[in-house]
Amino acid sequence: MKFWQFLRFTDPVQLTPLAQVVEDAGFHGLMLGDHVVFPEEVNSDYPYHTTGKPFWDPETPWPDPFSAIGAMAAVTKRIHFSTNVYVLPMHNPFDVARALATLSLMSNGRIELGCGAGWNKEEFDAMGVEFSSRGKRYNEMIEIMRLLWSGEMTEYHGEIFDFPRLQMSPKPKIAPRLLMAGDAKVAMRRAATLGDGWVTGNFSLKNLPDKIAAVRALREEAGLADKPFRIVASVNEVKVDIYKRLEDMGVTDILNLPKIEEIGPKASQDDKADYIRRFADSYLRDFE
């Protein structure tokens, strides 16, 4: 079982020292969130809170994850880095592919992309990207990025993207793994058939087993059951026995998802470091 620490909502200047704390504590990796802007008026339903509304305010920091990962990778040697989740269809596939290829090369392959389709229409509108077609755009971007990472001359002719033969360099020695998020049926099917792994929502142990079984069934249906596949779970019950039960269900990674009060912008750097060490001491040692 691998453990990841989430550092969303963290002041960017604290990320490099906290990355060193995460590494020293024994975590496998560290994850950051992704939003570009916070529209003043948000009518879209936020799917991961009972109120349907975001639980952070406009001043909450959302640093560019790739810039931040580059800085953190430079001061660490072992831990991996991922987003959770990067709103992939809101961005450009060429920019994302190049950034990830560069990060992978410069970090010796310690880069993964946790990505999702997004929920905030108002943010898509501000970025000038059509919200209603984000699913098709998402699927095509996955195909395009993998073609670009081949380092070969390639072309693509899809419904959203269309380009003649071209080549991207540098080629990553280790292509970034794509961990796809979402518990809607279309999102789970996308993860099972196109992804290198699936990232769960913050589920309870009551509903997570059915979700895991559904993803594994989709893998089998697609003839992919014997291929490597990661399941990254975050649950709201933090207990060693629950983590062990999840491991028995096929979960390969646990994401520690602290409350905003524990690791958000109002907590000091020392408070966050203490929290990370306490979690590691309480849970990681049982899975060494």
C-alpha positions as CSV (number, residue, x, y, z in Angstrom):
1,M,0.0,0.0,0.0
2,K,1.3,3.4,-1.0
3,F,0.3,6.6,0.9
4,W,-0.1,10.1,-0.6
5,Q,-0.4,13.4,1.3
6,F,-2.7,16.0,-0.1
7,L,-1.4,19.6,0.2
8,R,-4.2,21.6,-1.4
9,F,-5.0,25.0,0.0
10,T,-1.4,25.5,1.1
11,D,0.5,28.8,0.8
12,P,2.9,28.2,-2.2
13,V,6.0,29.4,-0.2
14,Q,5.4,26.5,2.2
15,L,5.3,23.8,-0.4
16,T,9.0,23.1,-0.8
17,P,9.8,22.7,2.9
18,L,6.6,20.6,3.4
19,A,7.5,18.4,0.5
20,Q,10.7,17.6,2.4
21,V,8.6,16.8,5.5
22,V,6.4,14.5,3.4
23,E,9.4,12.7,2.0
24,D,11.2,12.3,5.4
25,A,7.9,11.0,6.9
26,G,7.9,8.1,4.5
27,F,5.0,8.9,2.2
28,H,5.1,7.6,-1.4
29,G,3.9,10.9,-2.8
30,L,2.3,14.3,-2.6
31,M,-0.8,15.7,-4.4
32,L,-1.9,19.2,-5.3
33,G,-5.3,20.4,-6.5
34,D,-6.1,22.5,-9.5
35,H,-8.3,25.5,-10.2
36,V,-7.3,28.5,-12.3
37,V,-9.8,31.1,-11.0
38,F,-12.7,31.4,-8.6
39,P,-15.7,33.1,-10.3
40,E,-17.6,35.4,-8.0
41,E,-20.8,33.8,-9.0
42,V,-20.8,30.0,-9.1
43,N,-24.1,28.3,-9.9
44,S,-22.6,24.9,-10.7
45,D,-23.1,22.2,-8.1
46,Y,-19.9,21.1,-6.3
47,P,-20.3,17.3,-6.1
48,Y,-18.0,16.6,-3.1
49,H,-19.8,18.6,-0.4
50,T,-23.3,18.0,1.1
51,T,-24.2,21.7,0.4
52,G,-23.3,21.5,-3.3
53,K,-21.2,24.6,-2.8
54,P,-17.4,25.0,-2.6
55,F,-16.1,25.1,1.0
56,W,-13.2,27.4,0.3
57,D,-13.2,31.2,-0.3
58,P,-11.8,33.2,-3.2
59,E,-8.6,34.0,-1.4
60,T,-7.7,30.3,-0.9
61,P,-4.4,29.6,-2.9
62,W,-4.5,27.4,-5.9
63,P,-0.9,27.6,-7.2
64,D,-0.1,26.3,-10.7
65,P,0.5,22.7,-9.9
66,F,3.2,22.0,-12.5
67,S,5.3,25.0,-11.4
68,A,4.9,24.0,-7.8
69,I,5.8,20.3,-8.5
70,G,8.9,21.4,-10.4
71,A,10.1,23.3,-7.3
72,M,9.3,20.5,-4.9
73,A,10.9,17.9,-7.1
74,A,14.1,19.9,-7.0
75,V,14.4,19.6,-3.2
76,T,13.4,16.0,-2.9
77,K,14.8,12.7,-4.2
78,R,12.3,10.0,-3.8
79,I,8.6,11.1,-3.5
80,H,6.3,11.2,-6.4
81,F,4.0,14.0,-7.4
82,S,0.5,14.1,-8.8
83,T,-2.5,16.4,-9.2
84,N,-5.9,15.6,-7.7
85,V,-7.5,16.6,-9.8
86,Y,-6.2,18.5,-12.7
87,V,-9.2,19.7,-14.8
88,L,-7.8,18.4,-18.0
89,P,-10.3,19.5,-20.6
90,M,-10.1,23.1,-19.4
91,H,-6.5,23.2,-20.7
92,N,-4.6,22.7,-23.9
93,P,-3.2,19.2,-24.6
94,F,0.1,20.4,-26.1
95,D,0.9,22.6,-23.1
96,V,0.0,19.9,-20.6
97,A,1.9,17.2,-22.5
98,R,5.0,19.3,-22.7
99,A,4.9,20.4,-19.1
100,L,4.5,16.8,-17.9
101,A,7.2,15.5,-20.2
102,T,9.6,18.1,-18.9
103,L,8.7,17.4,-15.3
104,S,9.1,13.6,-15.8
105,L,12.6,14.0,-17.3
106,M,13.8,16.4,-14.6
107,S,12.4,14.4,-11.7
108,N,13.5,11.0,-13.0
109,G,9.9,9.8,-13.7
110,R,8.3,10.9,-10.4
111,I,5.3,12.5,-12.1
112,E,1.7,11.4,-12.5
113,L,-1.4,13.2,-13.5
114,G,-4.6,12.8,-11.5
115,C,-7.2,14.3,-13.8
116,G,-10.9,14.8,-14.1
117,A,-13.5,16.4,-16.3
118,G,-14.4,19.3,-14.0
119,W,-17.6,20.5,-12.5
120,N,-17.4,24.3,-12.5
121,K,-19.0,25.6,-15.7
122,E,-18.3,29.2,-14.7
123,E,-14.6,28.5,-14.6
124,F,-14.7,26.9,-18.1
125,D,-16.6,30.0,-19.3
126,A,-13.9,32.3,-18.0
127,M,-11.2,30.1,-19.7
128,G,-13.1,30.3,-23.0
129,V,-13.6,26.5,-23.2
130,E,-17.0,24.9,-23.9
131,F,-18.3,23.1,-20.9
132,S,-20.8,20.8,-22.6
133,S,-18.2,19.1,-24.8
134,R,-15.6,18.6,-22.0
135,G,-16.1,14.8,-22.0
136,K,-15.2,14.4,-25.7
137,R,-12.4,16.9,-25.3
138,Y,-11.1,15.0,-22.3
139,N,-11.0,11.7,-24.2
140,E,-9.2,13.2,-27.2
141,M,-6.6,14.9,-25.0
142,I,-5.7,11.6,-23.4
143,E,-5.0,10.1,-26.8
144,I,-3.1,13.2,-28.0
145,M,-0.8,13.4,-25.0
146,R,0.2,9.8,-25.2
147,L,0.9,10.2,-28.9
148,L,3.1,13.3,-28.2
149,W,4.9,11.4,-25.4
150,S,6.0,8.8,-28.0
151,G,8.6,11.3,-29.3
152,E,7.7,10.3,-32.8
153,M,6.1,12.2,-35.7
154,T,2.4,11.9,-35.2
155,E,-1.0,13.3,-36.4
156,Y,-4.5,13.4,-35.0
157,H,-7.9,13.8,-36.6
158,G,-10.7,14.0,-34.0
159,E,-14.0,15.8,-33.4
160,I,-12.4,18.4,-31.2
161,F,-8.7,18.4,-32.2
162,D,-7.3,18.0,-35.7
163,F,-3.7,18.5,-36.6
164,P,-1.2,17.3,-39.3
165,R,2.0,15.4,-38.6
166,L,4.2,16.9,-35.9
167,Q,6.6,15.9,-33.2
168,M,7.1,17.0,-29.6
169,S,10.5,17.0,-27.9
170,P,11.8,16.1,-25.4
171,K,10.3,12.7,-25.1
172,P,9.9,11.5,-21.5
173,K,11.9,8.4,-20.6
174,I,9.0,7.4,-18.3
175,A,5.5,8.5,-19.6
176,P,3.5,10.1,-16.8
177,R,0.8,7.8,-15.5
178,L,-2.8,9.0,-15.8
179,L,-4.9,8.5,-12.7
180,M,-8.5,9.4,-13.6
181,A,-11.0,10.7,-11.1
182,G,-14.8,10.6,-10.8
183,D,-17.6,8.3,-9.6
184,A,-20.1,9.0,-12.3
185,K,-20.6,6.0,-14.6
186,V,-18.9,7.7,-17.6
187,A,-16.0,8.8,-15.4
188,M,-15.5,5.3,-14.0
189,R,-15.6,3.8,-17.5
190,R,-13.1,6.3,-18.7
191,A,-10.7,5.5,-15.9
192,A,-11.2,1.8,-16.3
193,T,-10.6,1.8,-20.1
194,L,-8.3,4.7,-20.7
195,G,-6.5,5.3,-17.4
196,D,-3.5,3.9,-15.5
197,G,-5.6,4.1,-12.4
198,W,-8.7,5.4,-10.8
199,V,-8.9,8.1,-8.0
200,T,-12.0,7.8,-5.8
201,G,-13.9,10.6,-4.2
202,N,-14.0,11.0,-0.4
203,F,-16.2,8.1,0.1
204,S,-17.2,6.2,3.2
205,L,-16.5,2.5,3.6
206,K,-20.2,1.8,3.0
207,N,-20.2,2.8,-0.6
208,L,-16.6,2.4,-1.7
209,P,-16.6,-1.4,-2.1
210,D,-19.4,-1.2,-4.7
211,K,-17.5,1.5,-6.6
212,I,-14.3,-0.6,-6.6
213,A,-16.1,-3.7,-7.8
214,A,-17.7,-1.6,-10.6
215,V,-14.4,-0.3,-11.8
216,R,-12.8,-3.8,-11.7
217,A,-15.8,-5.2,-13.6
218,L,-15.3,-2.5,-16.3
219,R,-11.6,-3.5,-16.6
220,E,-12.6,-7.1,-17.0
221,E,-15.2,-6.2,-19.6
222,A,-12.6,-4.3,-21.6
223,G,-10.2,-7.2,-21.4
224,L,-7.8,-5.3,-19.2
225,A,-8.1,-7.2,-15.9
226,D,-4.6,-8.5,-16.2
227,K,-2.9,-5.2,-16.9
228,P,-1.4,-3.0,-14.1
229,F,-4.0,-0.6,-12.6
230,R,-3.9,1.7,-9.6
231,I,-6.9,2.4,-7.3
232,V,-6.2,5.5,-5.2
233,A,-8.8,5.8,-2.4
234,S,-9.6,8.6,0.1
235,V,-12.1,7.7,2.8
236,N,-13.5,9.7,5.7
237,E,-12.7,7.0,8.2
238,V,-9.1,7.1,9.1
239,K,-8.2,3.8,10.7
240,V,-5.5,1.2,10.2
241,D,-8.0,-1.7,10.0
242,I,-10.0,0.2,7.4
243,Y,-6.9,0.8,5.3
244,K,-6.2,-3.0,5.5
245,R,-9.7,-3.8,4.4
246,L,-9.3,-1.5,1.4
247,E,-6.1,-3.2,0.5
248,D,-7.9,-6.5,0.5
249,M,-10.4,-5.0,-1.9
250,G,-7.7,-4.1,-4.4
251,V,-6.9,-0.5,-3.3
252,T,-3.2,0.2,-4.1
253,D,-2.9,3.7,-2.7
254,I,-4.4,5.8,0.1
255,L,-4.7,9.6,-0.2
256,N,-4.7,11.3,3.2
257,L,-7.3,14.0,2.8
258,P,-7.0,16.3,5.8
259,K,-9.6,18.9,6.7
260,I,-9.1,22.5,5.6
261,E,-8.6,23.5,9.3
262,E,-5.7,21.0,9.6
263,I,-3.7,21.9,6.5
264,G,-5.4,24.9,4.9
265,P,-4.2,28.5,4.7
266,K,-5.0,29.3,8.3
267,A,-2.7,26.6,9.7
268,S,0.9,27.5,10.2
269,Q,3.7,25.7,8.4
270,D,4.8,24.1,11.7
271,D,1.2,22.9,12.4
272,K,1.1,21.3,8.9
273,A,4.4,19.6,9.4
274,D,3.4,18.3,12.8
275,Y,0.1,16.9,11.3
276,I,2.0,15.2,8.5
277,R,4.4,13.5,10.9
278,R,1.6,12.4,13.3
279,F,-0.3,10.8,10.4
280,A,2.8,9.0,9.2
281,D,3.7,7.7,12.7
282,S,0.1,6.5,13.2
283,Y,-0.6,4.8,9.9
284,L,2.4,4.3,7.6
285,R,4.4,2.1,9.9
286,D,1.7,-0.6,9.7
287,F,2.3,-1.0,5.9
288,E,6.1,-1.0,5.7
